[in-house]
Amino acid sequence: MSMADSSADGAILASARAFGAVLWTQDADFQRLADVRFVERVKE
C-alpha cells in the first residue's frame, strides 16, 4: 500500500466517523476497528 492509498483510506474513514456512518470495506487493514464492517473478498 502506498502512502497516497493510506491517506485516502484514512480520509474515507474520518468522513464516515464524522457523519456517524459505518464504513463497509474489503480492506483487511480496517477489519478490527469498531465502526468498520469488514467483508472478506470472495476468491473465484
N, C-alpha and C positions, 0 to 999 in steps of 0.2 A: 504494500500500500504506500502510495506516495504521500508527501506532506499535503499536497493540494486535496487529495481524496480525504485525508484525515480531517482537514479543516472544513470541507464541505459536509462531511458526516456530522461533525460537531455542531455546525450551524443548523442543520436539519433537526438534530436532537434538541438544541436550545429553543428552536422555534416551536417544536411540539410541546415542550415543557411550558413555554410562555403562554400557550393557549390551553393548557391543561389537557392536551391530547395524548393518546397512546401512540407511540411510534411502532409500526409493524415493519419488520425487516428480515432479510435473509443474511445479514452481516453478523457472523458469529462473534465479532468483537463487542457487540452490544447485548448479547443474549443474557447476561447476568444482571442487567440493570432493571430496577423495579418497575419503571414506567415504560418498558420496552417489551414488545411481544416478538419473540423470535420464531420464525417458521423455517425449518430445515429444507434446503433445496432437494427436490426430487431428482435422483440420478437415473437417467434413462440409458 
